[in-house]
Amino acid sequence: MEYRQLGASGLFVPELSFGTATFGGVDAFKAWGSTEVEEAKTLIRICMESGVNLFDTADIYSEGKSESILGKALEGISRDKVLISTKTTFTYGEGPNNQGSSRYHILQQVEGSLKRLQTDYIDIYHMHGFDGNTPVEETLRVLDDLVQSGKVRYIAASNFSGWHLMKSLSTSEKYGWNRYVAHQVYYSLANREYEWELMPLGIDQKVGAIIWSPLSSGWLSGRYRRGKALPSDGRVAQKGSPVPEEVIYKEALFNTLDVLDEIANETGKTVAQIALNWLLQRPTVSSIIIGARNEEQLRQNLGSVGWKLSKEQIERLDKASEVPPIYPYWHQHQNLTLNPPPSFY
């Protein structure tokens, strides 16, 4: 397992991390998975044996049950051997102050997360989304206080737009506060919009990317094919996908799946392993969050490391998955000497 520096921080994280949104199975998260403590212990053991020591969760996953199960499953493992990432911002509980990135909500939620996770500190604490109601200064000041107190080691963003992230970084710089070292984002062969602005920003500002849903909620798992019905037991069919079906460019997706099949025959790897390996070779990517409902899925995803696609194979996947950018990116792409894209090869 390769360990990569997380943005401009001094923290090194494994190239694959394990997402625990499948823990708990409460309400809408049932479509993601219903892993309980004993099975979670098995999955974590397999991860640790493979060098995966970063575990990602969030306060809203199964109404806190994901954090609780993760905390119990980590019992007996020395705290300094694991990295824990969790998040807040979205609605948790009832009342007008039970959402957002205000001082009130963050302080309330961080204490709840620490208790559920059975730990004294969180290694990477994400703002799960941007809060347009709370001043950025209020959010970043309380996050800086949490770092100073030792309850949080590093802070990160998730699902921000370019201006959200840049405003946050410049505010931290202005006041000398801790800055976001990572951005947890959706990025996959099915949707490459991250490359249009957030990746260049990450390169320029040294913000590492932690990728969620790298297989696009199963679209890139190898189970979907042109002209075939959706598998009834998948998250897409069960309406449990965090990636809306309407944002998937189906023609480009199926063209990409055709190339993934070709490369699978060439390499002896699975479609999912190839899709994950492609991501591992993209700029800014520090870690990819893999999820698994069971041991078989986990071991298959772990097989995406330890080898590399060739430049020619990457170029074929890039060509097949390319879609026309929206404005202003198509306008900028008309003069690449002024707006050079990230260097992929």
C-alpha positions as CSV (number, residue, x, y, z in Angstrom):
1,M,0.0,0.0,0.0
2,E,1.4,3.4,-1.0
3,Y,1.1,6.3,1.4
4,R,0.7,9.7,0.0
5,Q,1.1,13.2,1.6
6,L,-2.3,14.8,2.2
7,G,-2.2,18.2,0.5
8,A,0.2,20.7,2.1
9,S,0.0,18.9,5.5
10,G,2.6,16.6,7.0
11,L,0.2,13.7,7.2
12,F,0.6,10.7,5.1
13,V,-2.5,8.6,4.2
14,P,-3.0,5.3,2.4
15,E,-3.9,5.5,-1.3
16,L,-7.0,3.5,-0.4
17,S,-9.2,4.3,2.6
18,F,-12.2,2.5,3.9
19,G,-15.6,4.2,3.9
20,T,-18.1,3.1,6.6
21,A,-21.4,4.5,5.2
22,T,-22.4,0.9,4.8
23,F,-22.3,0.5,8.6
24,G,-25.7,0.6,10.3
25,G,-28.3,0.5,7.6
26,V,-30.7,3.0,9.1
27,D,-33.4,4.4,6.8
28,A,-32.1,5.6,3.4
29,F,-28.6,4.1,4.2
30,K,-30.1,0.6,4.2
31,A,-29.6,0.6,0.4
32,W,-25.9,1.3,1.0
33,G,-25.4,-1.6,3.5
34,S,-26.3,-2.9,6.9
35,T,-23.0,-4.0,8.4
36,E,-23.0,-4.6,12.1
37,V,-20.2,-4.7,14.6
38,E,-18.9,-8.2,14.2
39,E,-18.7,-8.0,10.4
40,A,-17.2,-4.5,10.7
41,K,-14.4,-6.0,12.8
42,T,-13.7,-8.5,10.0
43,L,-13.6,-5.8,7.3
44,I,-11.4,-3.6,9.4
45,R,-9.0,-6.5,10.2
46,I,-8.7,-7.1,6.4
47,C,-8.0,-3.4,5.8
48,M,-5.3,-3.2,8.4
49,E,-3.6,-6.3,7.1
50,S,-3.5,-4.7,3.7
51,G,-2.2,-1.4,5.0
52,V,-5.5,0.5,4.8
53,N,-5.6,2.4,8.1
54,L,-7.8,5.4,7.3
55,F,-11.5,5.0,8.1
56,D,-14.0,7.5,6.9
57,T,-17.5,8.1,8.3
58,A,-19.9,11.0,9.1
59,D,-22.3,12.0,11.8
60,I,-25.3,11.7,9.5
61,Y,-24.5,8.1,8.3
62,S,-27.3,6.0,9.7
63,E,-28.1,8.7,12.3
64,G,-24.7,8.3,14.0
65,K,-24.8,4.5,14.0
66,S,-22.0,4.3,11.5
67,E,-19.7,6.2,13.9
68,S,-20.8,4.1,16.8
69,I,-20.2,0.8,15.0
70,L,-16.8,2.0,13.8
71,G,-15.9,3.0,17.3
72,K,-16.8,-0.5,18.6
73,A,-15.1,-2.2,15.7
74,L,-11.8,-0.4,16.4
75,E,-11.7,-1.6,20.1
76,G,-8.5,-3.4,20.8
77,I,-6.6,-1.6,18.1
78,S,-4.0,1.0,19.3
79,R,-5.4,4.5,18.5
80,D,-2.1,5.6,17.0
81,K,-2.3,2.8,14.4
82,V,-5.5,4.2,12.7
83,L,-6.6,7.5,11.2
84,I,-10.3,8.5,11.6
85,S,-12.1,10.9,9.4
86,T,-15.6,12.1,10.0
87,K,-17.8,15.0,8.9
88,T,-20.5,17.4,10.0
89,T,-22.7,20.2,8.4
90,F,-25.9,18.4,7.3
91,T,-29.0,18.0,9.4
92,Y,-28.7,15.9,12.5
93,G,-31.7,15.9,14.8
94,E,-34.4,18.6,15.0
95,G,-34.4,22.4,15.4
96,P,-33.1,25.3,13.4
97,N,-29.6,25.0,14.8
98,N,-29.1,21.3,14.1
99,Q,-27.5,21.9,10.7
100,G,-24.8,24.0,9.1
101,S,-21.3,25.0,10.0
102,S,-22.0,27.4,12.8
103,R,-20.0,27.4,16.0
104,Y,-23.0,26.0,17.8
105,H,-23.6,23.1,15.5
106,I,-19.9,22.2,15.0
107,L,-19.2,22.1,18.8
108,Q,-22.3,20.1,19.4
109,Q,-21.6,17.6,16.7
110,V,-17.9,17.1,17.4
111,E,-18.6,16.1,20.9
112,G,-21.2,13.6,19.7
113,S,-18.8,12.2,17.2
114,L,-16.0,11.8,19.7
115,K,-18.3,10.0,22.1
116,R,-19.7,7.6,19.4
117,L,-16.2,6.9,18.0
118,Q,-14.9,6.3,21.5
119,T,-11.9,8.5,20.9
120,D,-10.3,11.7,22.2
121,Y,-9.5,13.2,18.8
122,I,-10.5,13.1,15.2
123,D,-7.6,12.9,12.7
124,I,-9.4,14.6,9.7
125,Y,-12.6,16.6,10.3
126,H,-14.6,17.6,7.2
127,M,-17.2,20.2,6.7
128,H,-19.6,17.8,4.7
129,G,-20.8,20.7,2.5
130,F,-20.6,24.5,2.3
131,D,-22.9,26.5,4.6
132,G,-24.0,29.6,2.8
133,N,-25.7,31.0,5.9
134,T,-22.8,31.0,8.3
135,P,-19.9,33.4,7.9
136,V,-16.8,31.6,6.7
137,E,-14.9,33.3,9.5
138,E,-17.1,31.7,12.2
139,T,-16.6,28.3,10.7
140,L,-12.9,28.5,10.3
141,R,-12.3,30.1,13.7
142,V,-14.1,27.3,15.6
143,L,-12.3,24.7,13.5
144,D,-9.0,26.4,14.4
145,D,-10.0,26.3,18.1
146,L,-10.7,22.6,17.8
147,V,-7.2,22.0,16.3
148,Q,-5.6,24.1,19.1
149,S,-7.5,22.1,21.7
150,G,-6.3,18.8,20.3
151,K,-9.7,17.4,19.5
152,V,-9.1,17.7,15.8
153,R,-5.7,17.1,14.0
154,Y,-6.5,18.3,10.5
155,I,-9.5,20.1,8.9
156,A,-10.9,19.4,5.4
157,A,-13.8,20.4,3.2
158,S,-16.2,18.3,1.2
159,N,-18.4,19.0,-1.8
160,F,-17.3,22.7,-2.1
161,S,-17.4,24.6,-5.3
162,G,-14.2,26.4,-6.4
163,W,-15.1,29.7,-4.9
164,H,-16.3,28.1,-1.6
165,L,-12.9,26.5,-1.2
166,M,-10.8,29.4,-2.3
167,K,-12.7,31.9,-0.1
168,S,-12.1,29.5,2.9
169,L,-8.4,29.1,2.1
170,S,-7.9,32.9,1.8
171,T,-9.7,33.5,5.0
172,S,-7.5,31.1,6.9
173,E,-4.5,32.8,5.4
174,K,-5.7,36.2,6.3
175,Y,-6.1,35.4,10.0
176,G,-3.4,32.8,10.4
177,W,-5.8,30.0,11.1
178,N,-5.5,26.3,10.2
179,R,-6.5,25.7,6.6
180,Y,-8.3,22.9,4.8
181,V,-5.6,20.4,3.8
182,A,-8.0,18.1,1.8
183,H,-11.2,18.2,-0.2
184,Q,-13.4,15.1,-0.2
185,V,-15.0,15.1,-3.6
186,Y,-16.9,13.0,-6.1
187,Y,-14.7,12.0,-9.0
188,S,-14.8,9.0,-11.3
189,L,-14.6,7.9,-14.9
190,A,-18.4,8.4,-15.1
191,N,-18.1,12.1,-14.0
192,R,-14.9,14.1,-14.5
193,E,-16.1,17.6,-13.7
194,Y,-13.7,17.7,-10.8
195,E,-10.9,18.3,-13.4
196,W,-12.5,21.5,-14.7
197,E,-11.8,23.8,-11.7
198,L,-11.3,21.9,-8.4
199,M,-8.3,19.9,-9.6
200,P,-6.4,23.0,-10.9
201,L,-7.3,24.7,-7.6
202,G,-6.0,21.7,-5.7
203,I,-2.8,21.7,-7.6
204,D,-2.3,25.5,-7.1
205,Q,-3.2,25.5,-3.4
206,K,-1.8,22.1,-2.5
207,V,-5.1,20.7,-1.4
208,G,-5.3,16.9,-1.5
209,A,-8.3,15.1,-2.9
210,I,-10.0,12.3,-1.1
211,I,-12.4,10.6,-3.5
212,W,-15.9,9.4,-2.6
213,S,-17.9,7.1,-4.8
214,P,-15.0,6.3,-7.1
215,L,-17.1,3.7,-8.9
216,S,-20.0,6.1,-9.3
217,S,-22.4,4.1,-7.0
218,G,-21.8,1.0,-8.9
219,W,-22.0,2.3,-12.5
220,L,-18.3,1.3,-12.9
221,S,-18.5,-1.9,-10.9
222,G,-18.8,-4.1,-14.0
223,R,-22.5,-4.9,-13.5
224,Y,-23.9,-2.4,-15.9
225,R,-23.9,-2.7,-19.6
226,R,-25.5,-1.0,-22.6
227,G,-29.1,-2.2,-23.2
228,K,-29.3,-4.3,-20.1
229,A,-31.7,-3.7,-17.2
230,L,-30.4,-2.3,-13.9
231,P,-29.6,-4.9,-11.3
232,S,-32.5,-4.9,-8.8
233,D,-30.2,-5.3,-5.8
234,G,-28.0,-2.3,-6.7
235,R,-28.0,1.1,-5.1
236,V,-29.1,2.8,-8.4
237,A,-32.2,0.6,-8.7
238,Q,-33.0,1.0,-5.0
239,K,-32.8,4.8,-5.2
240,G,-29.9,4.8,-2.7
241,S,-27.2,6.3,-4.9
242,P,-25.6,9.6,-3.8
243,V,-24.9,10.2,-7.5
244,P,-28.2,11.3,-9.3
245,E,-28.8,9.1,-12.3
246,E,-29.5,12.2,-14.4
247,V,-26.0,13.5,-14.1
248,I,-24.5,10.3,-15.7
249,Y,-23.7,10.9,-19.4
250,K,-25.0,7.5,-20.5
251,E,-23.4,7.4,-24.0
252,A,-20.0,8.3,-22.6
253,L,-20.5,5.9,-19.7
254,F,-21.2,2.9,-22.0
255,N,-18.3,3.9,-24.3
256,T,-16.1,3.9,-21.2
257,L,-17.4,0.5,-20.1
258,D,-16.5,-0.8,-23.5
259,V,-12.9,0.3,-23.1
260,L,-12.9,-1.0,-19.5
261,D,-13.9,-4.4,-20.8
262,E,-11.1,-4.3,-23.4
263,I,-8.5,-3.4,-20.8
264,A,-9.8,-6.0,-18.4
265,N,-9.1,-8.6,-21.1
266,E,-5.6,-7.2,-21.6
267,T,-4.7,-7.0,-17.9
268,G,-6.6,-9.8,-16.2
269,K,-8.0,-7.2,-13.8
270,T,-11.7,-6.5,-13.1
271,V,-13.6,-3.5,-14.5
272,A,-13.8,-2.0,-11.0
273,Q,-10.1,-2.4,-10.3
274,I,-9.2,-0.7,-13.5
275,A,-11.6,2.2,-12.8
276,L,-10.0,2.6,-9.3
277,N,-6.4,2.4,-10.7
278,W,-7.2,5.1,-13.3
279,L,-8.1,7.4,-10.4
280,L,-4.9,6.6,-8.5
281,Q,-2.9,8.0,-11.3
282,R,-4.7,11.4,-11.5
283,P,-3.1,14.6,-10.1
284,T,-4.1,15.7,-6.5
285,V,-5.5,12.3,-5.6
286,S,-4.3,11.5,-2.1
287,S,-6.7,8.7,-1.2
288,I,-9.7,6.9,-2.7
289,I,-12.5,5.8,-0.3
290,I,-13.6,2.2,-1.1
291,G,-16.7,0.8,0.4
292,A,-17.8,-2.8,0.7
293,R,-20.9,-4.6,1.9
294,N,-18.9,-7.8,2.4
295,E,-15.5,-9.3,2.5
296,E,-15.5,-10.3,-1.2
297,Q,-16.2,-6.8,-2.4
298,L,-13.5,-5.4,-0.1
299,R,-10.8,-7.9,-1.3
300,Q,-11.7,-7.1,-4.9
301,N,-11.3,-3.4,-4.3
302,L,-8.0,-3.9,-2.6
303,G,-6.8,-5.5,-5.8
304,S,-6.7,-2.1,-7.5
305,V,-3.3,-1.3,-6.0
306,G,0.2,-2.6,-6.6
307,W,0.1,-2.2,-10.4
308,K,-0.4,0.6,-12.9
309,L,-2.3,1.1,-16.1
310,S,-0.1,2.0,-19.1
311,K,-0.1,5.5,-20.5
312,E,-1.9,4.2,-23.6
313,Q,-4.6,2.6,-21.6
314,I,-5.2,5.7,-19.6
315,E,-5.4,7.8,-22.8
316,R,-8.0,5.4,-24.2
317,L,-10.1,5.7,-21.0
318,D,-9.7,9.5,-21.0
319,K,-10.9,9.7,-24.6
320,A,-13.9,7.4,-24.0
321,S,-15.1,9.2,-20.9
322,E,-14.6,12.8,-22.1
323,V,-17.8,15.0,-22.3
324,P,-18.2,18.6,-23.4
325,P,-17.5,21.0,-20.5
326,I,-19.9,23.7,-19.5
327,Y,-19.2,27.4,-19.6
328,P,-16.8,29.0,-18.8
329,Y,-14.7,25.9,-19.1
330,W,-15.4,25.3,-22.8
331,H,-14.4,28.9,-23.5
332,Q,-11.2,28.5,-21.5
333,H,-10.4,25.3,-23.4
334,Q,-10.4,27.2,-26.6
335,N,-7.0,28.6,-25.6
336,L,-5.1,26.0,-23.7
337,T,-1.8,28.0,-23.9
338,L,-3.4,30.5,-21.5
339,N,-5.3,27.9,-19.5
340,P,-3.3,24.7,-19.5
341,P,-5.1,21.7,-18.2
342,P,-3.5,19.5,-15.4
343,S,-0.7,17.3,-16.6
344,F,-2.1,13.7,-16.8
345,Y,0.7,11.9,-18.6
